[in-house]
Amino acid sequence: MTLDEMKPGNECRVVKVDVEGVAGQRLLDMGFIPGTLISIIRNAPLMDPIDIRVKGYMLALRRSEARGVEVTPL
């Protein structure tokens, strides 16, 4: 399952970040490291971006970027 498939109110754990180049490095720098807990807060009105909580801070992430983050639901 990927992060873009998660619904608001759900929690998950990062399994793998499968994004190439600068975008992948940026996700890793923001804390998307395997084992990290993520909470889905809400979707924007047009479903993009999604608001999530990672390591205690809020983050807005595009669905195209979230598609590259493999997660396991809790």
mmCIF file of the N, C-alpha and C atoms, coordinates in Angstrom:
data_MODEL
# 
_entry.id   MODEL 
# 
loop_
_atom_site.group_PDB 
_atom_site.id 
_atom_site.type_symbol 
_atom_site.label_atom_id 
_atom_site.label_alt_id 
_atom_site.label_comp_id 
_atom_site.label_asym_id 
_atom_site.label_entity_id 
_atom_site.label_seq_id 
_atom_site.pdbx_PDB_ins_code 
_atom_site.Cartn_x 
_atom_site.Cartn_y 
_atom_site.Cartn_z 
_atom_site.occupancy 
_atom_site.B_iso_or_equiv 
_atom_site.pdbx_formal_charge 
_atom_site.auth_seq_id 
_atom_site.auth_comp_id 
_atom_site.auth_asym_id 
_atom_site.auth_atom_id 
_atom_site.pdbx_PDB_model_num 
ATOM 1   N N  . MET A 1 1  ? 0.861   -1.172 0.000  1.00 0.00 ? 1  MET A N  1 
ATOM 2   C CA . MET A 1 1  ? 0.000   0.000  0.000  1.00 0.00 ? 1  MET A CA 1 
ATOM 3   C C  . MET A 1 1  ? 0.907   1.234  0.000  1.00 0.00 ? 1  MET A C  1 
ATOM 4   N N  . THR A 1 2  ? 0.466   2.288  -0.669 1.00 0.00 ? 2  THR A N  1 
ATOM 5   C CA . THR A 1 2  ? 1.251   3.515  -0.695 1.00 0.00 ? 2  THR A CA 1 
ATOM 6   C C  . THR A 1 2  ? 0.563   4.606  0.112  1.00 0.00 ? 2  THR A C  1 
ATOM 7   N N  . LEU A 1 3  ? 1.323   5.626  0.450  1.00 0.00 ? 3  LEU A N  1 
ATOM 8   C CA . LEU A 1 3  ? 0.826   6.683  1.326  1.00 0.00 ? 3  LEU A CA 1 
ATOM 9   C C  . LEU A 1 3  ? -0.367  7.421  0.729  1.00 0.00 ? 3  LEU A C  1 
ATOM 10  N N  . ASP A 1 4  ? -0.438  7.557  -0.578 1.00 0.00 ? 4  ASP A N  1 
ATOM 11  C CA . ASP A 1 4  ? -1.557  8.267  -1.197 1.00 0.00 ? 4  ASP A CA 1 
ATOM 12  C C  . ASP A 1 4  ? -2.877  7.510  -1.084 1.00 0.00 ? 4  ASP A C  1 
ATOM 13  N N  . GLU A 1 5  ? -2.842  6.225  -0.746 1.00 0.00 ? 5  GLU A N  1 
ATOM 14  C CA . GLU A 1 5  ? -4.061  5.418  -0.593 1.00 0.00 ? 5  GLU A CA 1 
ATOM 15  C C  . GLU A 1 5  ? -4.640  5.480  0.814  1.00 0.00 ? 5  GLU A C  1 
ATOM 16  N N  . MET A 1 6  ? -3.910  6.058  1.752  1.00 0.00 ? 6  MET A N  1 
ATOM 17  C CA . MET A 1 6  ? -4.373  6.130  3.136  1.00 0.00 ? 6  MET A CA 1 
ATOM 18  C C  . MET A 1 6  ? -5.447  7.201  3.284  1.00 0.00 ? 6  MET A C  1 
ATOM 19  N N  . LYS A 1 7  ? -6.376  6.984  4.190  1.00 0.00 ? 7  LYS A N  1 
ATOM 20  C CA . LYS A 1 7  ? -7.498  7.902  4.443  1.00 0.00 ? 7  LYS A CA 1 
ATOM 21  C C  . LYS A 1 7  ? -7.212  8.754  5.682  1.00 0.00 ? 7  LYS A C  1 
ATOM 22  N N  . PRO A 1 8  ? -7.799  9.952  5.761  1.00 0.00 ? 8  PRO A N  1 
ATOM 23  C CA . PRO A 1 8  ? -7.625  10.789 6.948  1.00 0.00 ? 8  PRO A CA 1 
ATOM 24  C C  . PRO A 1 8  ? -8.038  10.056 8.225  1.00 0.00 ? 8  PRO A C  1 
ATOM 25  N N  . GLY A 1 9  ? -7.259  10.257 9.274  1.00 0.00 ? 9  GLY A N  1 
ATOM 26  C CA . GLY A 1 9  ? -7.510  9.601  10.546 1.00 0.00 ? 9  GLY A CA 1 
ATOM 27  C C  . GLY A 1 9  ? -6.735  8.305  10.716 1.00 0.00 ? 9  GLY A C  1 
ATOM 28  N N  . ASN A 1 10 ? -6.151  7.790  9.647  1.00 0.00 ? 10 ASN A N  1 
ATOM 29  C CA . ASN A 1 10 ? -5.383  6.547  9.716  1.00 0.00 ? 10 ASN A CA 1 
ATOM 30  C C  . ASN A 1 10 ? -3.928  6.809  10.084 1.00 0.00 ? 10 ASN A C  1 
ATOM 31  N N  . GLU A 1 11 ? -3.296  5.783  10.630 1.00 0.00 ? 11 GLU A N  1 
ATOM 32  C CA . GLU A 1 11 ? -1.867  5.828  10.912 1.00 0.00 ? 11 GLU A CA 1 
ATOM 33  C C  . GLU A 1 11 ? -1.197  4.691  10.170 1.00 0.00 ? 11 GLU A C  1 
ATOM 34  N N  . CYS A 1 12 ? 0.073   4.898  9.837  1.00 0.00 ? 12 CYS A N  1 
ATOM 35  C CA . CYS A 1 12 ? 0.817   3.869  9.120  1.00 0.00 ? 12 CYS A CA 1 
ATOM 36  C C  . CYS A 1 12 ? 2.298   4.000  9.453  1.00 0.00 ? 12 CYS A C  1 
ATOM 37  N N  . ARG A 1 13 ? 3.060   3.012  9.018  1.00 0.00 ? 13 ARG A N  1 
ATOM 38  C CA . ARG A 1 13 ? 4.506   3.012  9.183  1.00 0.00 ? 13 ARG A CA 1 
ATOM 39  C C  . ARG A 1 13 ? 5.163   2.944  7.815  1.00 0.00 ? 13 ARG A C  1 
ATOM 40  N N  . VAL A 1 14 ? 6.229   3.718  7.645  1.00 0.00 ? 14 VAL A N  1 
ATOM 41  C CA . VAL A 1 14 ? 6.960   3.724  6.381  1.00 0.00 ? 14 VAL A CA 1 
ATOM 42  C C  . VAL A 1 14 ? 7.699   2.395  6.227  1.00 0.00 ? 14 VAL A C  1 
ATOM 43  N N  . VAL A 1 15 ? 7.540   1.772  5.056  1.00 0.00 ? 15 VAL A N  1 
ATOM 44  C CA . VAL A 1 15 ? 8.256   0.542  4.733  1.00 0.00 ? 15 VAL A CA 1 
ATOM 45  C C  . VAL A 1 15 ? 9.431   0.857  3.819  1.00 0.00 ? 15 VAL A C  1 
ATOM 46  N N  . LYS A 1 16 ? 9.159   1.690  2.788  1.00 0.00 ? 16 LYS A N  1 
ATOM 47  C CA . LYS A 1 16 ? 10.189  1.977  1.799  1.00 0.00 ? 16 LYS A CA 1 
ATOM 48  C C  . LYS A 1 16 ? 9.847   3.266  1.069  1.00 0.00 ? 16 LYS A C  1 
ATOM 49  N N  . VAL A 1 17 ? 10.877  4.035  0.723  1.00 0.00 ? 17 VAL A N  1 
ATOM 50  C CA . VAL A 1 17 ? 10.703  5.224  -0.114 1.00 0.00 ? 17 VAL A CA 1 
ATOM 51  C C  . VAL A 1 17 ? 11.263  4.876  -1.486 1.00 0.00 ? 17 VAL A C  1 
ATOM 52  N N  . ASP A 1 18 ? 10.380  4.872  -2.482 1.00 0.00 ? 18 ASP A N  1 
ATOM 53  C CA . ASP A 1 18 ? 10.757  4.468  -3.832 1.00 0.00 ? 18 ASP A CA 1 
ATOM 54  C C  . ASP A 1 18 ? 10.603  5.648  -4.792 1.00 0.00 ? 18 ASP A C  1 
ATOM 55  N N  . VAL A 1 19 ? 11.331  6.730  -4.492 1.00 0.00 ? 19 VAL A N  1 
ATOM 56  C CA . VAL A 1 19 ? 11.312  7.935  -5.322 1.00 0.00 ? 19 VAL A CA 1 
ATOM 57  C C  . VAL A 1 19 ? 12.756  8.227  -5.700 1.00 0.00 ? 19 VAL A C  1 
ATOM 58  N N  . GLU A 1 20 ? 12.985  8.468  -6.971 1.00 0.00 ? 20 GLU A N  1 
ATOM 59  C CA . GLU A 1 20 ? 14.339  8.705  -7.470 1.00 0.00 ? 20 GLU A CA 1 
ATOM 60  C C  . GLU A 1 20 ? 14.744  10.169 -7.341 1.00 0.00 ? 20 GLU A C  1 
ATOM 61  N N  . GLY A 1 21 ? 16.025  10.410 -7.301 1.00 0.00 ? 21 GLY A N  1 
ATOM 62  C CA . GLY A 1 21 ? 16.591  11.749 -7.418 1.00 0.00 ? 21 GLY A CA 1 
ATOM 63  C C  . GLY A 1 21 ? 16.372  12.654 -6.232 1.00 0.00 ? 21 GLY A C  1 
ATOM 64  N N  . VAL A 1 22 ? 16.267  13.934 -6.542 1.00 0.00 ? 22 VAL A N  1 
ATOM 65  C CA . VAL A 1 22 ? 16.166  14.975 -5.528 1.00 0.00 ? 22 VAL A CA 1 
ATOM 66  C C  . VAL A 1 22 ? 14.903  14.819 -4.684 1.00 0.00 ? 22 VAL A C  1 
ATOM 67  N N  . ALA A 1 23 ? 13.795  14.463 -5.313 1.00 0.00 ? 23 ALA A N  1 
ATOM 68  C CA . ALA A 1 23 ? 12.536  14.300 -4.564 1.00 0.00 ? 23 ALA A CA 1 
ATOM 69  C C  . ALA A 1 23 ? 12.651  13.186 -3.529 1.00 0.00 ? 23 ALA A C  1 
ATOM 70  N N  . GLY A 1 24 ? 13.291  12.091 -3.885 1.00 0.00 ? 24 GLY A N  1 
ATOM 71  C CA . GLY A 1 24 ? 13.487  10.997 -2.936 1.00 0.00 ? 24 GLY A CA 1 
ATOM 72  C C  . GLY A 1 24 ? 14.379  11.404 -1.778 1.00 0.00 ? 24 GLY A C  1 
ATOM 73  N N  . GLN A 1 25 ? 15.436  12.126 -2.068 1.00 0.00 ? 25 GLN A N  1 
ATOM 74  C CA . GLN A 1 25 ? 16.325  12.600 -1.009 1.00 0.00 ? 25 GLN A CA 1 
ATOM 75  C C  . GLN A 1 25 ? 15.612  13.581 -0.098 1.00 0.00 ? 25 GLN A C  1 
ATOM 76  N N  . ARG A 1 26 ? 14.761  14.427 -0.675 1.00 0.00 ? 26 ARG A N  1 
ATOM 77  C CA . ARG A 1 26 ? 14.000  15.393 0.121  1.00 0.00 ? 26 ARG A CA 1 
ATOM 78  C C  . ARG A 1 26 ? 13.058  14.682 1.084  1.00 0.00 ? 26 ARG A C  1 
ATOM 79  N N  . LEU A 1 27 ? 12.391  13.614 0.616  1.00 0.00 ? 27 LEU A N  1 
ATOM 80  C CA . LEU A 1 27 ? 11.512  12.843 1.496  1.00 0.00 ? 27 LEU A CA 1 
ATOM 81  C C  . LEU A 1 27 ? 12.303  12.218 2.643  1.00 0.00 ? 27 LEU A C  1 
ATOM 82  N N  . LEU A 1 28 ? 13.458  11.665 2.341  1.00 0.00 ? 28 LEU A N  1 
ATOM 83  C CA . LEU A 1 28 ? 14.293  11.082 3.395  1.00 0.00 ? 28 LEU A CA 1 
ATOM 84  C C  . LEU A 1 28 ? 14.728  12.152 4.392  1.00 0.00 ? 28 LEU A C  1 
ATOM 85  N N  . ASP A 1 29 ? 15.090  13.334 3.900  1.00 0.00 ? 29 ASP A N  1 
ATOM 86  C CA . ASP A 1 29 ? 15.497  14.439 4.775  1.00 0.00 ? 29 ASP A CA 1 
ATOM 87  C C  . ASP A 1 29 ? 14.358  14.906 5.675  1.00 0.00 ? 29 ASP A C  1 
ATOM 88  N N  . MET A 1 30 ? 13.114  14.781 5.206  1.00 0.00 ? 30 MET A N  1 
ATOM 89  C CA . MET A 1 30 ? 11.954  15.203 5.999  1.00 0.00 ? 30 MET A CA 1 
ATOM 90  C C  . MET A 1 30 ? 11.528  14.142 7.009  1.00 0.00 ? 30 MET A C  1 
ATOM 91  N N  . GLY A 1 31 ? 12.170  12.982 7.010  1.00 0.00 ? 31 GLY A N  1 
ATOM 92  C CA . GLY A 1 31 ? 11.871  11.983 8.025  1.00 0.00 ? 31 GLY A CA 1 
ATOM 93  C C  . GLY A 1 31 ? 11.159  10.740 7.537  1.00 0.00 ? 31 GLY A C  1 
ATOM 94  N N  . PHE A 1 32 ? 11.011  10.567 6.241  1.00 0.00 ? 32 PHE A N  1 
ATOM 95  C CA . PHE A 1 32 ? 10.357  9.376  5.699  1.00 0.00 ? 32 PHE A CA 1 
ATOM 96  C C  . PHE A 1 32 ? 11.351  8.225  5.638  1.00 0.00 ? 32 PHE A C  1 
ATOM 97  N N  . ILE A 1 33 ? 11.765  7.786  6.807  1.00 0.00 ? 33 ILE A N  1 
ATOM 98  C CA . ILE A 1 33 ? 12.734  6.708  6.944  1.00 0.00 ? 33 ILE A CA 1 
ATOM 99  C C  . ILE A 1 33 ? 11.971  5.451  7.333  1.00 0.00 ? 33 ILE A C  1 
ATOM 100 N N  . PRO A 1 34 ? 12.334  4.284  6.788  1.00 0.00 ? 34 PRO A N  1 
ATOM 101 C CA . PRO A 1 34 ? 11.620  3.054  7.155  1.00 0.00 ? 34 PRO A CA 1 
ATOM 102 C C  . PRO A 1 34 ? 11.467  2.902  8.670  1.00 0.00 ? 34 PRO A C  1 
ATOM 103 N N  . GLY A 1 35 ? 10.233  2.606  9.084  1.00 0.00 ? 35 GLY A N  1 
ATOM 104 C CA . GLY A 1 35 ? 9.911   2.448  10.500 1.00 0.00 ? 35 GLY A CA 1 
ATOM 105 C C  . GLY A 1 35 ? 9.256   3.664  11.124 1.00 0.00 ? 35 GLY A C  1 
ATOM 106 N N  . THR A 1 36 ? 9.266   4.797  10.433 1.00 0.00 ? 36 THR A N  1 
ATOM 107 C CA . THR A 1 36 ? 8.691   6.042  10.958 1.00 0.00 ? 36 THR A CA 1 
ATOM 108 C C  . THR A 1 36 ? 7.164   5.977  10.950 1.00 0.00 ? 36 THR A C  1 
ATOM 109 N N  . LEU A 1 37 ? 6.554   6.429  12.036 1.00 0.00 ? 37 LEU A N  1 
ATOM 110 C CA . LEU A 1 37 ? 5.097   6.480  12.160 1.00 0.00 ? 37 LEU A CA 1 
ATOM 111 C C  . LEU A 1 37 ? 4.569   7.742  11.495 1.00 0.00 ? 37 LEU A C  1 
ATOM 112 N N  . ILE A 1 38 ? 3.495   7.602  10.704 1.00 0.00 ? 38 ILE A N  1 
ATOM 113 C CA . ILE A 1 38 ? 2.871   8.719  9.995  1.00 0.00 ? 38 ILE A CA 1 
ATOM 114 C C  . ILE A 1 38 ? 1.375   8.718  10.296 1.00 0.00 ? 38 ILE A C  1 
ATOM 115 N N  . SER A 1 39 ? 0.829   9.905  10.583 1.00 0.00 ? 39 SER A N  1 
ATOM 116 C CA . SER A 1 39 ? -0.614  10.071 10.768 1.00 0.00 ? 39 SER A CA 1 
ATOM 117 C C  . SER A 1 39 ? -1.158  10.898 9.616  1.00 0.00 ? 39 SER A C  1 
ATOM 118 N N  . ILE A 1 40 ? -2.256  10.428 9.020  1.00 0.00 ? 40 ILE A N  1 
ATOM 119 C CA . ILE A 1 40 ? -2.906  11.172 7.943  1.00 0.00 ? 40 ILE A CA 1 
ATOM 120 C C  . ILE A 1 40 ? -3.913  12.118 8.599  1.00 0.00 ? 40 ILE A C  1 
ATOM 121 N N  . ILE A 1 41 ? -3.744  13.418 8.385  1.00 0.00 ? 41 ILE A N  1 
ATOM 122 C CA . ILE A 1 41 ? -4.598  14.410 9.039  1.00 0.00 ? 41 ILE A CA 1 
ATOM 123 C C  . ILE A 1 41 ? -5.819  14.732 8.184  1.00 0.00 ? 41 ILE A C  1 
ATOM 124 N N  . ARG A 1 42 ? -5.598  15.160 6.946  1.00 0.00 ? 42 ARG A N  1 
ATOM 125 C CA . ARG A 1 42 ? -6.731  15.514 6.073  1.00 0.00 ? 42 ARG A CA 1 
ATOM 126 C C  . ARG A 1 42 ? -6.264  15.622 4.624  1.00 0.00 ? 42 ARG A C  1 
ATOM 127 N N  . ASN A 1 43 ? -7.266  15.613 3.737  1.00 0.00 ? 43 ASN A N  1 
ATOM 128 C CA . ASN A 1 43 ? -7.043  15.851 2.316  1.00 0.00 ? 43 ASN A CA 1 
ATOM 129 C C  . ASN A 1 43 ? -7.480  17.274 2.003  1.00 0.00 ? 43 ASN A C  1 
ATOM 130 N N  . ALA A 1 44 ? -6.809  17.895 1.060  1.00 0.00 ? 44 ALA A N  1 
ATOM 131 C CA . ALA A 1 44 ? -7.251  19.204 0.580  1.00 0.00 ? 44 ALA A CA 1 
ATOM 132 C C  . ALA A 1 44 ? -8.582  19.021 -0.159 1.00 0.00 ? 44 ALA A C  1 
ATOM 133 N N  . PRO A 1 45 ? -9.338  20.084 -0.362 1.00 0.00 ? 45 PRO A N  1 
ATOM 134 C CA . PRO A 1 45 ? -10.654 19.960 -1.012 1.00 0.00 ? 45 PRO A CA 1 
ATOM 135 C C  . PRO A 1 45 ? -10.627 19.226 -2.358 1.00 0.00 ? 45 PRO A C  1 
ATOM 136 N N  . LEU A 1 46 ? -9.602  19.411 -3.146 1.00 0.00 ? 46 LEU A N  1 
ATOM 137 C CA . LEU A 1 46 ? -9.510  18.719 -4.432 1.00 0.00 ? 46 LEU A CA 1 
ATOM 138 C C  . LEU A 1 46 ? -8.627  17.467 -4.343 1.00 0.00 ? 46 LEU A C  1 
ATOM 139 N N  . MET A 1 47 ? -8.406  16.973 -3.117 1.00 0.00 ? 47 MET A N  1 
ATOM 140 C CA . MET A 1 47 ? -7.675  15.737 -2.826 1.00 0.00 ? 47 MET A CA 1 
ATOM 141 C C  . MET A 1 47 ? -6.160  15.859 -3.003 1.00 0.00 ? 47 MET A C  1 
ATOM 142 N N  . ASP A 1 48 ? -5.638  17.036 -3.274 1.00 0.00 ? 48 ASP A N  1 
ATOM 143 C CA . ASP A 1 48 ? -4.195  17.194 -3.417 1.00 0.00 ? 48 ASP A CA 1 
ATOM 144 C C  . ASP A 1 48 ? -3.815  18.579 -2.936 1.00 0.00 ? 48 ASP A C  1 
ATOM 145 N N  . PRO A 1 49 ? -2.963  18.743 -1.971 1.00 0.00 ? 49 PRO A N  1 
ATOM 146 C CA . PRO A 1 49 ? -2.117  17.757 -1.311 1.00 0.00 ? 49 PRO A CA 1 
ATOM 147 C C  . PRO A 1 49 ? -2.818  17.104 -0.115 1.00 0.00 ? 49 PRO A C  1 
ATOM 148 N N  . ILE A 1 50 ? -2.079  16.217 0.551  1.00 0.00 ? 50 ILE A N  1 
ATOM 149 C CA . ILE A 1 50 ? -2.572  15.609 1.781  1.00 0.00 ? 50 ILE A CA 1 
ATOM 150 C C  . ILE A 1 50 ? -1.734  16.154 2.942  1.00 0.00 ? 50 ILE A C  1 
ATOM 151 N N  . ASP A 1 51 ? -2.392  16.383 4.071  1.00 0.00 ? 51 ASP A N  1 
ATOM 152 C CA . ASP A 1 51 ? -1.705  16.855 5.273  1.00 0.00 ? 51 ASP A CA 1 
ATOM 153 C C  . ASP A 1 51 ? -1.415  15.653 6.157  1.00 0.00 ? 51 ASP A C  1 
ATOM 154 N N  . ILE A 1 52 ? -0.166  15.546 6.577  1.00 0.00 ? 52 ILE A N  1 
ATOM 155 C CA . ILE A 1 52 ? 0.241   14.428 7.415  1.00 0.00 ? 52 ILE A CA 1 
ATOM 156 C C  . ILE A 1 52 ? 1.083   14.931 8.583  1.00 0.00 ? 52 ILE A C  1 
ATOM 157 N N  . ARG A 1 53 ? 1.221   14.081 9.585  1.00 0.00 ? 53 ARG A N  1 
ATOM 158 C CA . ARG A 1 53 ? 2.088   14.371 10.725 1.00 0.00 ? 53 ARG A CA 1 
ATOM 159 C C  . ARG A 1 53 ? 3.216   13.333 10.719 1.00 0.00 ? 53 ARG A C  1 
ATOM 160 N N  . VAL A 1 54 ? 4.438   13.836 10.686 1.00 0.00 ? 54 VAL A N  1 
ATOM 161 C CA . VAL A 1 54 ? 5.634   12.985 10.682 1.00 0.00 ? 54 VAL A CA 1 
ATOM 162 C C  . VAL A 1 54 ? 6.572   13.494 11.763 1.00 0.00 ? 54 VAL A C  1 
ATOM 163 N N  . LYS A 1 55 ? 6.948   12.634 12.676 1.00 0.00 ? 55 LYS A N  1 
ATOM 164 C CA . LYS A 1 55 ? 7.911   12.981 13.730 1.00 0.00 ? 55 LYS A CA 1 
ATOM 165 C C  . LYS A 1 55 ? 7.543   14.265 14.464 1.00 0.00 ? 55 LYS A C  1 
ATOM 166 N N  . GLY A 1 56 ? 6.246   14.465 14.705 1.00 0.00 ? 56 GLY A N  1 
ATOM 167 C CA . GLY A 1 56 ? 5.790   15.599 15.505 1.00 0.00 ? 56 GLY A CA 1 
ATOM 168 C C  . GLY A 1 56 ? 5.549   16.890 14.751 1.00 0.00 ? 56 GLY A C  1 
ATOM 169 N N  . TYR A 1 57 ? 5.753   16.925 13.451 1.00 0.00 ? 57 TYR A N  1 
ATOM 170 C CA . TYR A 1 57 ? 5.451   18.144 12.716 1.00 0.00 ? 57 TYR A CA 1 
ATOM 171 C C  . TYR A 1 57 ? 4.495   17.871 11.571 1.00 0.00 ? 57 TYR A C  1 
ATOM 172 N N  . MET A 1 58 ? 3.777   18.925 11.165 1.00 0.00 ? 58 MET A N  1 
ATOM 173 C CA . MET A 1 58 ? 2.798   18.828 10.082 1.00 0.00 ? 58 MET A CA 1 
ATOM 174 C C  . MET A 1 58 ? 3.492   19.062 8.753  1.00 0.00 ? 58 MET A C  1 
ATOM 175 N N  . LEU A 1 59 ? 2.984   18.383 7.727  1.00 0.00 ? 59 LEU A N  1 
ATOM 176 C CA . LEU A 1 59 ? 3.587   18.454 6.408  1.00 0.00 ? 59 LEU A CA 1 
ATOM 177 C C  . LEU A 1 59 ? 2.506   18.274 5.358  1.00 0.00 ? 59 LEU A C  1 
ATOM 178 N N  . ALA A 1 60 ? 2.564   19.053 4.295  1.00 0.00 ? 60 ALA A N  1 
ATOM 179 C CA . ALA A 1 60 ? 1.670   18.872 3.152  1.00 0.00 ? 60 ALA A CA 1 
ATOM 180 C C  . ALA A 1 60 ? 2.485   18.191 2.057  1.00 0.00 ? 60 ALA A C  1 
ATOM 181 N N  . LEU A 1 61 ? 1.941   17.125 1.508  1.00 0.00 ? 61 LEU A N  1 
ATOM 182 C CA . LEU A 1 61 ? 2.664   16.325 0.532  1.00 0.00 ? 61 LEU A CA 1 
ATOM 183 C C  . LEU A 1 61 ? 1.783   16.090 -0.691 1.00 0.00 ? 61 LEU A C  1 
ATOM 184 N N  . ARG A 1 62 ? 2.337   16.294 -1.870 1.00 0.00 ? 62 ARG A N  1 
ATOM 185 C CA . ARG A 1 62 ? 1.589   16.031 -3.106 1.00 0.00 ? 62 ARG A CA 1 
ATOM 186 C C  . ARG A 1 62 ? 1.313   14.542 -3.228 1.00 0.00 ? 62 ARG A C  1 
ATOM 187 N N  . ARG A 1 63 ? 0.195   14.212 -3.825 1.00 0.00 ? 63 ARG A N  1 
ATOM 188 C CA . ARG A 1 63 ? -0.149  12.803 -4.031 1.00 0.00 ? 63 ARG A CA 1 
ATOM 189 C C  . ARG A 1 63 ? 0.879   12.102 -4.910 1.00 0.00 ? 63 ARG A C  1 
ATOM 190 N N  . SER A 1 64 ? 1.419   12.809 -5.890 1.00 0.00 ? 64 SER A N  1 
ATOM 191 C CA . SER A 1 64 ? 2.423   12.196 -6.763 1.00 0.00 ? 64 SER A CA 1 
ATOM 192 C C  . SER A 1 64 ? 3.665   11.793 -5.975 1.00 0.00 ? 64 SER A C  1 
ATOM 193 N N  . GLU A 1 65 ? 4.030   12.569 -4.964 1.00 0.00 ? 65 GLU A N  1 
ATOM 194 C CA . GLU A 1 65 ? 5.165   12.212 -4.110 1.00 0.00 ? 65 GLU A CA 1 
ATOM 195 C C  . GLU A 1 65 ? 4.773   11.093 -3.143 1.00 0.00 ? 65 GLU A C  1 
ATOM 196 N N  . ALA A 1 66 ? 3.545   11.168 -2.612 1.00 0.00 ? 66 ALA A N  1 
ATOM 197 C CA . ALA A 1 66 ? 3.079   10.161 -1.655 1.00 0.00 ? 66 ALA A CA 1 
ATOM 198 C C  . ALA A 1 66 ? 2.970   8.776  -2.295 1.00 0.00 ? 66 ALA A C  1 
ATOM 199 N N  . ARG A 1 67 ? 2.769   8.729  -3.620 1.00 0.00 ? 67 ARG A N  1 
ATOM 200 C CA . ARG A 1 67 ? 2.690   7.445  -4.324 1.00 0.00 ? 67 ARG A CA 1 
ATOM 201 C C  . ARG A 1 67 ? 4.001   6.665  -4.240 1.00 0.00 ? 67 ARG A C  1 
ATOM 202 N N  . GLY A 1 68 ? 5.093   7.348  -4.010 1.00 0.00 ? 68 GLY A N  1 
ATOM 203 C CA . GLY A 1 68 ? 6.394   6.690  -3.936 1.00 0.00 ? 68 GLY A CA 1 
ATOM 204 C C  . GLY A 1 68 ? 6.778   6.218  -2.543 1.00 0.00 ? 68 GLY A C  1 
ATOM 205 N N  . VAL A 1 69 ? 5.894   6.407  -1.557 1.00 0.00 ? 69 VAL A N  1 
ATOM 206 C CA . VAL A 1 69 ? 6.176   5.991  -0.185 1.00 0.00 ? 69 VAL A CA 1 
ATOM 207 C C  . VAL A 1 69 ? 5.331   4.770  0.136  1.00 0.00 ? 69 VAL A C  1 
ATOM 208 N N  . GLU A 1 70 ? 5.979   3.627  0.269  1.00 0.00 ? 70 GLU A N  1 
ATOM 209 C CA . GLU A 1 70 ? 5.273   2.386  0.618  1.00 0.00 ? 70 GLU A CA 1 
ATOM 210 C C  . GLU A 1 70 ? 5.122   2.335  2.128  1.00 0.00 ? 70 GLU A C  1 
ATOM 211 N N  . VAL A 1 71 ? 3.877   2.039  2.581  1.00 0.00 ? 71 VAL A N  1 
ATOM 212 C CA . VAL A 1 71 ? 3.560   2.023  4.012  1.00 0.00 ? 71 VAL A CA 1 
ATOM 213 C C  . VAL A 1 71 ? 2.792   0.758  4.370  1.00 0.00 ? 71 VAL A C  1 
ATOM 214 N N  . THR A 1 72 ? 2.746   0.497  5.668  1.00 0.00 ? 72 THR A N  1 
ATOM 215 C CA . THR A 1 72 ? 1.894   -0.568 6.193  1.00 0.00 ? 72 THR A CA 1 
ATOM 216 C C  . THR A 1 72 ? 0.949   0.055  7.206  1.00 0.00 ? 72 THR A C  1 
ATOM 217 N N  . PRO A 1 73 ? -0.372  -0.133 7.050  1.00 0.00 ? 73 PRO A N  1 
ATOM 218 C CA . PRO A 1 73 ? -1.337  0.465  7.983  1.00 0.00 ? 73 PRO A CA 1 
ATOM 219 C C  . PRO A 1 73 ? -1.208  -0.135 9.380  1.00 0.00 ? 73 PRO A C  1 
ATOM 220 N N  . LEU A 1 74 ? -1.539  0.666  10.384 1.00 0.00 ? 74 LEU A N  1 
ATOM 221 C CA . LEU A 1 74 ? -1.536  0.170  11.771 1.00 0.00 ? 74 LEU A CA 1 
ATOM 222 C C  . LEU A 1 74 ? -2.947  -0.147 12.216 1.00 0.00 ? 74 LEU A C  1 
# 
